[in-house]
Amino acid sequence: MSSADLELYGVPFSTCTRRVLAIANFHGQSVKLVPVDLFKGEHKSPKFLELQPFGQIPALKEGAFTMFESRAIAKYLDNKFAPKSGKRLVPTEPQKYALVETWLSIDHEQYNPNIATIVSQKLQWHGGATDEAIVADKFAKLQKVLDVYDKHLSTHKYLAGEYSLADVSHLPYTDLFYKLGGEFQAAIDSRPNVARWWKDISSRPEWIKTLELSVAK
């Protein structure tokens, strides 16, 4: 099957959908984006729940094959597209692979829970008022995580040494967080190594194209 046979169910402004689109763009490949109207509750419809039983986006369909969870889809597409593009975001050498997995776990367990909550509270996609107490708590925790990142990045250009899925995985929420401005942008800019890393990964062509697709849709 070609990349044209890949259907990605999601929405272009979704952070997790963007994570997957960035992988395809890195490899110079495309997937067919099938819109899911979250505001109408399509992600909770019986039809969509057959693809993703937890009612979350994105989900991937390739013929009779289906899967979900953005990090898992990202790994699958990286492995699928690597023979065509000649490059990988998830290395096959055991120690390099282990380092990527380490930082993906850190993203999932330490970084994302804090930054995602801040972004969700401030943007309030589904309406409601921002709970500033929650924001303050998560921001204090994120600051400590960023201190660890800054120290690590003082001796590493990228999280796992070489540019990888670990870096790409951080792009969606950090982009929205940074664009909140004020103290949130300063949390990145005030840490020289984090700032250098963020400027690097956020200006890469695959991410720029992903954002352009979001605007176009």
Buried (B, 14 or more C-beta within 10 A) or exposed (E): EEBEEBBBBBBBBBBBBBBBBBBBBBBBBBBEBBEBEBEEEBBEEEEBEEBBEEBBBBBBBBEEEBBBBBBEBBBBBBEBBBEEEEEBBBBEEEEBBEBBBEBBEBBEEBBBBBBBBBBBBBEEEEEEEEEEEEBEBBBEBBBEBBEEBBEBBEEBBBBBBBBBBBBBBBBBBBBBBBEBEEEBBEBBEEBEBBBBBBEEBBEBEBBEBBBEBBEEE
